[in-house]
Amino acid sequence: MKNYSFAVITLCLLCLCAGCSQQGAALAGNGDPASAGALIDVDLTALSSTMVYAEVFNITSNPGEYLGKTIKMSGPYAAAYYDLTGLYYHYVVIEDATNCCQQGLEFIWNGDHDFPDDYPEPNAKVEIAGVFGQYEELGKTYYYLAVDQITVL
């Protein structure tokens, strides 16, 4: 019981500390949200791997708090096909510090892009920045980042 309590307290502290990220820092470069005058609300690229995983856990646990915010992140690219919709879904994968646990954040690339021709190779490290939104599909709510650009690192 003590180990469980310690783990819960540690996770809560990590989530609280995640709020100390460099929020509001603008991206540099062409074609990203900063070029259009937007600021980054949550910059996951500026955090340690432990803090990134804690922040992503918070995003997936409390998605309503992030709706409309611009989030910047990097990690391996992954795509998955879902038979029920006949569509491919695209993700940036976030791993914890020990590489034992993974969490993917879905993104939707704005514009007309063909899969697989226009997308990165699987597991290529990418960086994206986009606005966190939601959509309904098959009676469920899903969350994603709407991005204008994918940068292969």
PyMOL commands that set and color helices and strands:
alter all, ss='L'
color gray80, all
select helices_A, chain A and resi 2-18+33-36+44-46+49-61+63-65
alter helices_A, ss='H'
color red, helices_A
select strands_A, chain A and resi 42-43+70-82+87-95+102-109+125-137+140-152
alter strands_A, ss='S'
color yellow, strands_A
deselect
rebuild
show_as cartoon
